[in-house]
Amino acid sequence: MPTTESPHPRWIGVPVRAFGIMFLFTLLSFAVALLLSILGTIVYSQVEHVAPNLQYAYRHIAFPFAVAAGAVVLVVMLVVEVKNYRLRKALDAIERNS
């Protein structure tokens, strides 16, 4: 039966997977931060009886939060992927030698 995995781990998969996951988590964090900041802006505008400034929610809350979350996720995913790559490489070497 043919296998779908490559015979040995490739280093190019490490940054590709890390950046892919970072991109998805950045989009998700931006969406959640934007939703919460828009709700907070609307609540603030109702309490203070002023017009809601949604540009503030985009520029000063959601975007910086998404950038920071993306940077943290990128560092964490690079560490995890390098660790997994080393483990797969060691296990592949053990398997070849046995």
C-alpha positions as CSV (number, residue, x, y, z in Angstrom):
1,M,0.0,0.0,0.0
2,P,1.6,3.4,-1.0
3,T,2.1,5.9,1.7
4,T,1.1,9.6,1.4
5,E,3.9,10.9,3.6
6,S,7.4,11.7,2.3
7,P,10.0,9.1,3.1
8,H,12.0,11.5,5.2
9,P,11.2,14.8,6.8
10,R,12.0,18.0,4.8
11,W,13.1,21.2,6.4
12,I,11.1,23.4,4.0
13,G,7.9,22.2,5.6
14,V,8.9,23.8,8.9
15,P,8.4,27.5,7.9
16,V,5.6,26.7,5.5
17,R,3.5,25.1,8.3
18,A,4.5,27.8,10.8
19,F,3.6,30.7,8.5
20,G,0.3,29.0,7.4
21,I,-0.8,28.5,11.0
22,M,0.4,32.0,11.9
23,F,-1.7,33.5,9.1
24,L,-4.9,31.6,10.2
25,F,-4.5,32.5,13.9
26,T,-3.8,36.2,12.9
27,L,-7.0,36.3,10.9
28,L,-8.9,34.7,13.7
29,S,-7.5,37.0,16.4
30,F,-8.2,40.0,14.2
31,A,-11.8,38.9,13.7
32,V,-12.3,38.3,17.5
33,A,-10.6,41.5,18.5
34,L,-12.6,43.5,15.9
35,L,-15.9,42.1,17.1
36,L,-15.1,42.8,20.8
37,S,-13.7,46.3,20.0
38,I,-16.8,47.2,18.0
39,L,-19.1,46.0,20.7
40,G,-17.0,47.9,23.3
41,T,-17.1,51.1,21.1
42,I,-20.8,50.8,20.8
43,V,-21.3,50.3,24.5
44,Y,-19.0,53.3,25.2
45,S,-20.9,55.5,22.8
46,Q,-24.2,54.6,24.4
47,V,-23.0,55.3,27.9
48,E,-21.3,58.6,27.0
49,H,-24.0,59.6,24.4
50,V,-21.6,60.2,21.6
51,A,-21.3,58.9,18.1
52,P,-19.5,55.6,17.9
53,N,-16.0,55.9,16.3
54,L,-15.5,52.6,14.6
55,Q,-12.2,53.7,13.0
56,Y,-10.8,53.7,16.5
57,A,-11.8,50.0,16.9
58,Y,-10.1,49.1,13.6
59,R,-6.9,51.1,13.9
60,H,-6.1,51.3,17.6
61,I,-7.5,48.0,19.0
62,A,-8.0,45.2,16.5
63,F,-5.1,45.7,14.2
64,P,-2.4,46.0,16.9
65,F,-3.8,43.1,18.8
66,A,-3.8,40.9,15.6
67,V,-0.2,41.9,14.8
68,A,0.9,41.1,18.4
69,A,-1.0,37.8,18.4
70,G,0.5,36.9,15.0
71,A,4.1,37.6,16.2
72,V,3.6,35.4,19.3
73,V,2.0,32.6,17.3
74,L,4.8,32.7,14.7
75,V,7.5,32.3,17.4
76,V,5.7,29.6,19.2
77,M,4.9,27.7,15.9
78,L,8.5,27.9,14.8
79,V,9.7,26.5,18.1
80,V,7.1,23.7,17.9
81,E,7.8,22.9,14.3
82,V,11.6,22.8,14.7
83,K,11.1,20.5,17.7
84,N,8.8,18.2,15.7
85,Y,11.2,18.2,12.7
86,R,14.1,17.2,14.9
87,L,12.0,14.4,16.4
88,R,10.9,13.1,13.1
89,K,14.4,13.3,11.7
90,A,15.8,11.3,14.7
91,L,13.0,8.7,14.4
92,D,13.6,8.4,10.7
93,A,17.4,7.8,11.3
94,I,16.5,5.1,14.0
95,E,14.2,3.5,11.5
96,R,16.7,3.4,8.8
97,N,19.4,2.0,11.0
98,S,17.2,-0.8,12.3
